């Protein structure tokens, strides 16, 4: 399985020179296995994907973790959506009261977007995520609700013995310095359990988190502790704050790794990065 | 053993922050968490007991009516909610660890998350003599 990181920022895209090393696009990753591909989230990173040069297929599957703008703002602009030959399958969490389609329609309709959802040229199929694992081609997909404001899931994508967990926006514990002692009480634990790769929120340092409890994001330390507890084999720290320059973010990371030791690789997500598992 | 659903995890986080006793059970009635104020009612600490089956916790606080007659487990609000998946409320008496009866009101609610599946129930105990 190859994982490509097309967008690693949270909140909003940034084009400043100081954020280009880690990347300015918002959340989007691509998972490729031979001729099959999955897109996870549709932030502006989705605009980096070349849909025609490889894994070309009539069908495109996009799995949304949630509908916050940084995860859907590329949805209305990526090329296949305007191609009548394409079949776009969008998967996402249902809400308590309003179906996924209604909630997506709020964004993909005037005045926020010029084209109505029903007028989009491609064949658009919207699926609410089932409560059980399901298969898309060779991929086994598990989606579980996780702790983040609004209906939000994390994903575990499995192919054979390999698995990647993707939880870009996540606050595993609310206003607690440590994870609960029992694994069963940790949001997202099952998704990360023994994953070969964990791509996880890590937006804040400790001081920032103290003022942003309940915003749905976590510290580098909590991300790493979750990875350790779940015995994930590789942690990629994701969802960089767009207000942080690369220099600031890298300094945060350096300080973190200089004061914490883990027996698995930990790194900052970089836009354009490819990881093979 | 798989992790709890997010609505149960968040219920625990809420219960952790409250000063009134809260009990959380899974769909089978197993007491999966009780907070510190609830520890005083059960006379045991969650960190010592871990999860408790319904038969173990249902009678631990000796629920009874005004005349001292024991209330069957099935008539307790939390047990009722587990069976019916609807909220329940009851005022009754329980015995303190020192053997003194005091009047409480219990409200239980089903926990049904976005998956629309019944994940368990939560009960809040209210000491009717408490002055707030």
Interface residues (C-beta under 8 A of the other chain):
Chain A: X93 X94 X95 X96 X131 X144 X145 X146 X147 X151 X173 X174 X176 X180 X183 X184 X185 X186 X187 X188 X189 X190
Chain B: X1 X2 X3 X4 X5 X6 X7 X9 X10 X12 X13 X33 X113 X114 X115 X117
